[in-house]
Amino acid sequence: MDKNLISFFTFGLLLITIGGIGSFFDWDKSMIFIGLGLTLESLALLIFAWKRLKKR
């Protein structure tokens, strides 16, 4: 896998984790971190799918 793809995936997981911990402690901005994390996860999925389809 590509280093950028792994970077998007791991940073997305980190943001989702920070948002989850923040929502547990009633942090107001936790949903922003969860949303950014899900956005990066979706971007990593799209890049992965695009590279797989491009190989065919």
C-alpha angles and dihedrals in degrees: 000000000000121000092232091053092051090046093053091046097049095042089050090052090049092052092048090050092049090048092048093051090045092052089051088058093043095250111173097219097047094103090057090057092047090049093049090048092051090048092054091046090053091048091051090050092050092049091049092049092046092053091047093051092044091057091059 
